[in-house]
Amino acid sequence: MNSSSTGLSPSDYIGIESELGAHNYKPLDVILARGEGVWVWDTDGNKYLDCLSAYSAINQGHCHPGIRQALIGQAANLTLTSRAFRNDQLALFYEDICALTGSHKVLPMNSGSEAVESALKAARKWGYEVKGVPAGQAEIIVCENNFHGRTLAIVGFSTDPVARTNFGPFTPGFRVIPFGDAEALETAMTPNTVAFLVEPIQGEAGVIIPPAGYLSAVREICTAHNVTLILDEIQTGLGRTGKLLAEEHDGIEADVTLLGKALSGGFYPVSAVLSNTEVLGVLGPGEHGSTFGGNPLACAVARAALRVLVEEGMIENAAAMGAYFQDALASINSDIVAEVRGRGLLIAIELVDEAGDARHYCEALQKRGVLCKETHLKTIRFAPPLIITKDQIDWVMEQIRPVLAA
């Protein structure tokens, strides 16, 4: 498809969005119309290598044929029943995801934010009914520079002023500590603490990796204080870091794990709260739910997304290609690069202050056929689909080097 087939130019699309849409995003000015694997094409037929993967929602690549076929097949049979009735895909989804992750209970939802909110509710209820916290006194500890979504409760414990300003008043019951500081977690614990919610790697903050041993210490502290450890793996999970779950790098298991994004391979909103029996076991009929959560279309898509991730070796490829890509980026001789950091195919380039806004470099890369996105002012994030090859990384590097050397 090109612009002539719709009669609209790129500036027409942008103008319509600007006039009719809320201005809550600042995307790069590329109008995408088609995707396949690691590649996308705009309305004028220009080809780009996607190095963002819709913030890790497309780990399996654009329009993966196996997931697409599952979507089409299920859409022809049954799409939605609500949870008022059972369907023939939900139990199979439970079996598949529990077998893969070792989970005991699953709560299916739609968006990542819904998964986070669901976990917060369950953790509070567990705190009152199992741990014995006095009514209305439950506390949940979170980290500075966190990103767990955009709902009102979540932005209430964000430390990002853009996310928070003029959206209050906020939900009480949250305590914020520095990320990567196990001693701060120990100090923040009280008898009323019911959960610690944390990202294994802070993606939106700029791919911030905690010190070695941090998550192991966190696990020990939470166990010692009878506190639920909730790991938000919505961006880091499902192969992105070179393991199925990022927690595996530290050899730990969370009490509650949150998945989303790549759980559908980019075809449909699907998220899930994975838990031990104790935490999700506190929820009874009518106490939480979602009309679309666990619908048969979502379950069929998620089952296919998980299957191809494993059967096609995408997790192992993410580990190998992530190391290759990170080494290549680190070899760039540029006085504007302060640091290259990452794990698997979740990688960031931190620019020096004198380099200017990172968006400028993302726009320059767009012109050379590479799509990536800045996070905050000085960080460029690279997260291509997990199917990327060495030759494709070499081509990306041919575009990156002159941009960062300029």
N, C-alpha and C positions, 0 to 999 in steps of 0.2 A: 504494500500500500504506500502511496506517496500523497503529497499534499493535494495534487490535482484531482485525486479520486474523491476527496471530500469537498473540494472547493475552498479549503481553508489553508492558510499559510501558518507557519509557526507563530508569527506575531498575532494572527487571529486567535489561535488557541489561547495564547498568553493573555490577550486582551479580554476574552470571555471569562477566563478564570479570575482575572483581576476584578472585573466588574461584578460578577455574580457569586464568587466564592469568598468564604471567610479567609482572611489573610494570616492564618496560623501556621503557615509553612513558607519557607524561602527556598524553593527547589532550584536546581540548575535549569537553565532555559533550554532544555532538550525535550522534544515531544516524542516519546517512545510509542511505537505502534506494534512491534513484534519482538518476540524473544525465543531463543533456542539455545539450550546449553548455557555456556558462559556469555553468549553474544546477545545483543539487542540492536534493533534498527529503529531509526526515527522516521518521521512521516515523509522525509525527503530521501529515504533509502540509505542514509549514512549508517555505518556499522560501528558498534562500540563494544568493548569488552567490559562487562559489568563487574566492578571491583567493590560493590557494596552488598549485593545479594539481598536487597530490600531489608537491610539491617539484620542479615542472617536468616531471613525467612525463606530464602531460596537456596538453601545449602545443596539441594539435589539438582540445581540448574533450572533454567527457565523451561516451563512446559515439558517436564519429564514425561516421556510417552507412557511409562508404566503407571504413573500416578494419574495422568490424564485419562487413561483407559478405565481405571477404577472409578473416577469421577463420572465418566459418561455412562458406564454400566450401571452404577448405583442410581444415577439421576433418572434412568429409564425405569427403575423399579419402585423406589420409595425414597423421598428426600427428608420428610419431617413427620414425626408422630407426636412431638412434645414428649415429656417424660410421664404424661398421664397414661401412656401405654408403653409396652416393651417393643423393641425391634430386634431384628436378627443380626445386627452388626455390633451393637454395644458390647455384648458379652465377649465377642471375638476380639474387639479392640482392647478390652480389659485384659484378656489372656495374653495378647501379643505384647502390650506395653509392660505388663508385670513380668513376663518371662524375660524381656530384654533388660529391664532395669532392676529387677529384684524387689519391686514394690509390693506391698500387701493390699493397699487400697488405692482407688483412683476416683477423683472427682473431675468429670469432663466439663470444660467451659469453652468459651469462644475466643476471647482476646487475652493477651498477657495480663493486662490490668485486671481483668476479671479473676484470673488465677491468683494474682497477688491478693486482691480483696477477699477472695474465698479463703485463702490460707490465714489471713489475719483474723477473720471471723472464727474459723475453726480453732486457731491457737488460743484466742481469748476464751472461747467456750470450754476448751480443754483445761485452761488455767483455773476456771471457776469450778468445774465439775469434777476434775481429776486431781489437780494439784492443790486445790483448796484455797485459792486466792480470794480475799474478801470481795464481795460484789462491787463492781464498778471501779476496782483498783488495779486491774491488769495493766502491766507495762510491757511494751515491745521495744527492743533496742534496734536501731538502724544505724547506718554509717553516713558520714558526710560525703557529699558529692554522689550520692546514690541516684540511680534511675530505675524506678520500678513501675512507671506508667504515668498517666495523666489524670486519673480520677481525683476527686476532691480530697479523700482521705490520704491518698498517696502524695499529692503535691504538698499536703500539710506537713509532711516530715521530710520534704526535699530541702536542700540547702541552696538550690539554684534560685536566685531572686527572680529570674524570668518566669520560672514555673510557679512561684508562690505569690508574687505581688498582685494585690487587689483581688485575690480569690478567697480570702478568709471570711468568717472565722473558721478555724480548722479543728479537726477531731483531736481531742486530747489522748494521752496515753502512750506517747512515743518519746523515746530518749535517743538523742543523736550523739554518736561518738566518732572519733577518727577511724578511717578505714586502714586496715593493716596493723592495728595496734591491739594485740591481745591483752595487754595489761589494762588498757582502757575498758575493754569488755569486762574483765574481772572486776574492776572498780565500779562499773555501772550496775552490776548485778544487785538485785534486792530480792527479798522474799516474794515480791509481787511480780517479778519478771517472768513472763510466760514464753517469750520467744525472742530469738535474734534473727533478723532478716538481713541477708547479705548476698551480694553478687560475688562469685568466686573470682571474677575479674570484672572491674568496673568498665563496661564497654562505652557507654555514652560519655563518661567522664574523660575518655581518651585512651582506652585500653590500659588501665592502671592495674598492674599485677602486684599482689601483696607480697611481702617478704616470705622467703622460704620458711616453712613450718607454721605459718600463720593459721591456715585452716585446720591443721592438726591440733594446734593449741585451742582454737575456737571450739572444736569438737569436744575436747577434754573439759573445757570450762563449762560448756552447756550441759554436758553429762553430769558434772559434779554439782551443778546448781538445779538440776531437774528442769532445764529450760529447753524448749523445742528449737532446734536448729533448722531454719528455713533457708535453703539455697535457691536463689532466683537464677535458674539456668535457662531462662527464656532466650537469651542471646548466646550464652556460652555452651549450651547443651546441644545434643544431637550431632556430635562430630566436629563442631566448629573449632575446637582447640586441639584436635588430634586424638581425642578420647570421646567415647559416647557421651560422658558427662565430665565436666571440668573437675569435679570432686575427685575423680579417679587419679589425677596427677598427685594428689596428696594422700591417697589411700584411705579416704574416710567415706562415711555414709551419712547423709543428712537425715533428719527425721521427716522432713517435708521437702520435696523437690518440685520446682515449678518449671513447666515446659510450655512452649508455644511456638510462634514463628515457624521454624522448619518442620514442626509436627504435621504440617499439611503440605510441605514442599511448595508453598506459595499459591496453592489453588483455592484455599478456603480458610476462613478463620477457625482455628482449632487450638485450644490450650488444655492443660491438664494439671491438676494438683496430685502429685504422687506422695503417698504417705505410709507410715506404719499404721497398724490397725487402731492404735490408741488415739491418735489425734483425729483422724477423720471418723472414727467410730462414735464420736460425740454427736454427730449430726443425725437428726431424726427427720421423718417425713414432714415437709412443710417448712423446715427451718432454713433451707437454702435451696436455690435452684436456678434454672435458666430454661426458657422455652426451647432454645436451639442447642443448649449444651447436651452433648451425647447423641445428637441426631444421626440417623443412619448414613446420610451423605458424608458428614464430617468423619464418622468412624471409618467408613470405607476408604476415604482419602487418606486418613492418618495411618491406617494399616499399610497401605501401599507405600506411603512416604517412609515409614520405618523399614519396611522390607527392602526397598531399593537402596536405602542408606547402608544397610548391612551387606546385602548380597552383592552389591557392586563395589564394595571395598572403599567407599567414600571416606570413612573415618581414617583408615590407614593412609589414604591419599592425602588427606588434610594434614596429617603429621609430617609426611615426607615433603610435600610441596610447600607446607608452611615453613619448614626449616630452610628449604631452598630459597624461597621468596625472601625470607627475613635476612638470610646471609647476603643475598644479592643487593637488597636495599642498604644493608650496613656497609657494603663496599663502595657506595657512591661517595665520591670525593666532592663534598659541597660544604661551604662555610655557612650555609643557612640551616643545615640539619643538626639539631642538638642531640637527638636520640632516636634510635629505632628500637621498638619493643613489641613483643607479641608472644602468642602461644598458638601453635597450629596456624590456621588461616585467619586469625584475628590479630591484625598487625596495625601499628600506628607509627607514623613519623611525626616527631615533635620538632617544630621549627624554632629557631632562635628568635628572640624578640625583634631583632633588626630585619627579619625576613618579611614582615608585614602580615596581612591577614591570610590565613591558610586557604580561604575561599579563592583567592586569586590563582593559586596553583591548581586547585581543582578545576577551575574554569579553563586554565591553560591545558590541562590534561584532557578535558572534554574535547577540545579542538583537535587533539591528537588521537582521539578514539578510545580514551580510557575514562570510565565513569567511576568516580569516587566522591567522597563527601567530607567536608570539614566537620570537626566536632569542637565546639568552642573556637577560640580565635587562632590557636597555634598548632592544632593537631589535624593531620590528614589520616583518615582511617581506611585501611584496605581489608576487605573481607569478600573475596571472590567466591563463587560457588565451589564446593568441595571437589568437583570433577575437573578442575583446572589442571592442565598439563604443564610439563616443564617448558615445552616450546612456546606455549601461550604466555607463561611467566617471562620467558626471555623477550618476547615481543613487547609485553607491558614494560619491562625494564628499558627497552630501547626508547620508549616514550617518556618514561619518568626521568631518566638521567639528564637529558638536555633541559627539561623544565626546572629541575632542582639546581642545575648548574648555572642557569641563566642569571 
